[in-house]
Amino acid sequence: MSDLANIFMNHEGYFIDKWEQYIGIYESELAPFIAAGQPVSLLEIGVQNGGALQVWKKYLPVGSRIVGIDINPDCARLEPDENTSVHIADGTDQAALDSVLGDLTFDIIIDDGSHRSDHIISTYAALFPRIKGGGKFIIEDLHASYWSEYGGGFRTETSAMEFLKGLVDGLNCDHFRDTGTTRKAEIDHLRDFGRSVARMTFYDSVAVVEFMKVPRDAAYRQMYSGGETPVMPLSTLFDVGARSHVDTRLVGRTAARHIDRMLLGRINELSAAQPALGPATAGTALAAENQALRAELAATKASTSWRITEPIRRLGRLLGKS
C-alpha cells in the first residue's frame, strides 16, 4: 500500500471515513508538500470524530499545524494531538470563522463539511482569502451537488458544481471580449480570481483549486522563436498592433532578427510606394500603415522582452535611414 493508504488503513485513533479514490487524489495533490519536507498548515472544515485530523498529522511533514472546524459543539470533547486544534464554528459564517481563526492562513484547506451546495459556496467565499501562495483549496464529496436534498441537481444553476464550473472562466480572464457592463461585477471577480489561480482540477467527487505562489499582474505573453516560415509568412504570424501593449510579447534572439527585417522591409516598401500614390485614399492608408509599423518597431525595440533577449543596436540605425 502507498504511504497514505497504509496510514489510513492502519490508523488506530479516532474514526475516519473517506471514499477510496480520495487516497490517490490526496497523494497526488499533496505530493509537493510531502516532497518539500517542510511543515505546512492545514485547515479542515468538518471534523466529525476527528480521525482525519489525526491522519493528516501522521502524513504531513513533522511540525505541520492542523486546524479543524465543526459546527457540532460535541467536537469540543475531542483531545487534539500536538500542533492540532479544534474550534466550534459555522464554516459558512465569515464572522464566526474570523473570530476563531484570527489572522491564520493555510497551505491546504479542505471542505468536508455539510456538502450542501450553498454551504460549499459560502465556505469557499469565506476562506479562499486565507490560502497562502502556492496553496490548495480542496472540496470533497461534490457528488452531493447533484442531489436535490443537498440543494443541488444536474445542471442546477445554484449547485456547487455549476459554481465551480463558472470559476473556470476566470482561468481565461485575459481573453474576455464584449462582456458589456451588465455583468461587470462578475467579470471583475473572475479577473481577480484568474490572476491568482494556477489551475483547477476536477476528480470524481473532488475539486482542487491551486493558487499561484505570487498573483500575476499582467496577461501571459505570446512567445516567438525561430525564424524560417516556409508555410505561413511572418507578416501574418506577427500581427502589428494585435496586442494592447508590446510587452505582451516575448521574442527570442533569432525571431527578433527576422521580425526586425520583416518590419523594416515593409516600411521601405510603403515609403517607396506612398509618393507615387499621392494624397489619395490609398496613399493615406499606406501612410497610416507606415506610421503604425514604425511605431511597432520602435515600441518593440524599447520593450522589456526585446531588451532581455538581445539589444539590437542595428535596428535604430536602420530605422533612421528608412
Secondary structure, 3 states (H helix, E strand, C coil): CCHHHHHHHCCCCCCCCCCCHHHHHHHHHHHHHHHHCCCCEEEEECCCCCHHHHHHHHHCCCCCEEEEEECCHHHHHCCCCCCEEEEECCCCCHHHHHHHHCCCCEEEEEECCCCCHHHHHHHHHHHHHHEEEEEEEEECCHHHHHCHHHCCCCCCCCCHHHHHHHHHHHHHHHHCCCCCCCCHHHHHHHHHHHHHEEEEEEECCEEEEEECCCCCCCCCCEEECCCCCCCCCHHHHCCCCCCCCHHHEEECHHHHHHHHHHHHHHHHHHHHHHHHHCCCHHHHHHHHHHHHHHHHHHHHHHCHHHHHHCCCHHHHHHHHHC
